[in-house]
Amino acid sequence: MGYFKPSSDSTVPVKVNLDDVISLSATGDFTCALLANGDVSCWGKPSWSSSTLFNPTTFMSVPDGKSIQVGAGEVCVILNDHSMECLDQQYSYKIQNKLNNINDISFGARHSCTVLQNGLAQCWGQNDYGQVGDGSYTSTGDPTTVTNLSNVKSIEVGAFFTCALLTDGTIQCWGKHKDYRQLGNPSPNDSIYPVKVPGITNAIDIGVGSNHTCALLADGTSKCWGQSITGVKQLN
């Protein structure tokens, strides 16, 4: 929880021992914050640590960073010049990622995606359900442009699917769909291409879980679809 209480859950918000946080990102077992001075501090149970970090611990400093994103094994900071700096798997030193011109990025356990300054999206990683969105089922380690998709504002990665929020307020998703209707459309089939989520034209933000997605609409309401284990409403 980042406040010096080992093995203590909380049912109410508690203050983390950090100030001047400008960006925050969390994954299943840990959280990282980017501070105004460029420090990156993490707490919880990161994949690279053999023990739980109860105290926010600084692992790198990126003075010109503007936002942070974490995944199962990644901690990356997007810089003001739209490049990105990440930590290696051992987190013993800083590496410069090959990606540039980045506006947004989302890491999953098996695939990841980024939004470029020109509004295109690129994905890479495992692709057995078409979640990379390049019209194939071929996995790739290289960022690959998503087919038939432009004007992307932000992107979110689920377990085996991906959803993108476009600048016109619509949402398109691709990848696995058969189990929980993760793509938000009436079709029973997976899709290797982006498909539009019907009934949403004024979304301003999206959030994705392992098998469901929620959209925040301009009128302050929200719509969700996908797996409904804990009461997530299916749109279709």
N, C-alpha and C positions, 0 to 999 in steps of 0.2 A: 504493500500500500504506500510505501515511500514515506512513512512517518515513524520509524523506529519501534514498531510493535510486531515482533516476530509472531507468525501464525495467528494473527488477530484479524478476523473478518470484521466488516462494518456494514451496518444497514443504513448509515447516514453518511453524507459527504464529509471527508476529513481533509485537512490542508496538508499538501505535500510540502516538504521542507525545501522549496525552491521559490525564487522570486524572478521577476522580469522574464517570464516565459513568453515567447512569441509564436511558438508552434508546438503541437503535441500530437503524438501518434502512438497507438497501442495495438498489440496483437494478443494472442491467446494467453501468454504467460508473463509478458513484461510491457513496460511503457518507457518511452523516451521523450525528452523535451529538448527543444532548441531554445537557448537563452539569448537575450539581447546582445550579450558580449560574444556570441558565437559558440559557447560551450554546448556540448551534447551530453546530457546526463540521463542515465537509465536506471530503472529499478524493477524489481520482480525477479523472475527466473529466466533470464535470457538463455538462448540455446548454447552460447559459448561459455557460460559460467557453470561451474560445478556446484555452486551454492546460490541460495537466494540473496538478492541484493535488497536489504531493507532500507538502506540509505541511498538516495540518488547519487550515482557515481559517474564522474565525468570520464568519457572515453576518447573524445577528440574535440577539437575546436575549429570552427569554420566561421571566421569573422564576417564574411559576406554572405552567409546563409540566410534564406528567407522562409523555408519550410522544411519539415522533416517527415519522413515516412519510414515505417518499420514493417518487416515481414517476419516470417518464421526464422530466417537466418540472415536478414539484412537490416542494416541501419544506414539510411542514405539521406543526405541533405541536398535540396535544390538551392543553387546559388542565385544571386541577383542577375548574373549573366546567363541564366537558364541552363548552365551545365550542372553536373551533379558530382558530389564526393560521397564515397561509401567506405565502410570498413570491410576488411577481408574476413573470411570465415573464422580465423583465429582472433580477430580483433586486436592484433598486436601492432598494427600499423595502418596508415590511411592509404587508400588507393583511389585513383581517379577513374571513374567509370567512362566508358567509351560514348555514352549517350550525351547528346547536346541538344540545345534548343527545346528544353523541357518546360512545360507548363504544369504538368501533374503526373503523378506516378502512383501505381498501386501494386503491392506485392502479395502474391498468394503462396500457398505451400508448394504448388507445382507449376504455376505459370504467373507471369507478371505483365503489366501493360503500362504504357506511358502516353501522354498527350503532348504533341509537339506544338511549337508556337504557330505553325501554319494551320492548326486545327485538325491535322491527321492524327490517327492513333497507331501505335505499334505495340505488338505483343510478342512474347517468346516463352518457351518452356514446353511442358507436356501439352499434347494436342489431341488426345484420343477421343474427345467429344467435340472437336472443332472450336475449343475455347480460345485459340489464338486468333481465329477469325479471318484467316487468309484463304478460305475456300478449300482447305485440305484437312487431313487427319495426321499430317506429318509433324512430329515434334521438332523444335528447333531451338538452338541456343543463341541465335541471332535475332535482334529486333526485326519484326516483319510487319509491314504495313497492313492494317485491317482493310479488307475489301469493301468497297461501296460505302465508305463512311467518311464524312467530312464535317467541318464546323463543330468539332468536339470541344466541350467546355471542361468536363472532368470525366474520370473513368474509375470504375471499381471492379475488383476481382473477387469472385466467389470460389467455391471449391473446384467446380468444373465448368464454370460459365463466367461471362463478363458482361457488364452493362456500362453504357456510356450516356452521359447527359449532353445533349446538344445545345447550341446557343439559342435555338428557337424554342427551348423548353420541352422538347420531346425527348424520349429515351429509347435507345435501341440496345438489344441484348443478343448474345450468341453463345453457343456451346450446349451444355447438357440441359434437357428440358423434360424428358420423359417421366422422371420420377416425381418431381414436385412442381412442375410448370414454372421453373426458375426464370424462363424468358418472358413470362407475363402475357403470353398470347394464347389463343384457343387451340392452336395446333398441338397434336400429341407428340410431335417429332422434335429431336434435337436439331440444331441448325449450325452449319459451318460458316454462315453469313449473318451479319447483323439483321435483326428483324425488329420492327417498331412495336413498342408496347402500346396497345390501343387505349384510348380514353385519357391519355395524359398529354397535355399541350402546354402546361404552364409550370413545369417543375423548375425549382431553383437549386435543388441539391439532391443527392442520392446517397444511400448507405447500403452496403451489401454484407450479408452474413454468409455462412457456408452454403446455405441452400435457399436463401430468401433475399428480397430486396425491398427497400422502402424509399419512397420519393416524397420530399417536402415540396408542397405546392405554393405558389405565390400568394394564395389567400390564407396561408397559415395552416391548412389541413394537410393530411398525408395519406398516401395510398401504399399498400404493401402487397406483395405476392410471393408465392413459393411455399416452402415447408411450413407447417403450422403446428409444430410440436408444442410451442408455448403460446399459442393463441394468435399467431401471425395470420392475418386475414389474406386469403387468396383472392387476387383480382380476377382470375379466370378459373 
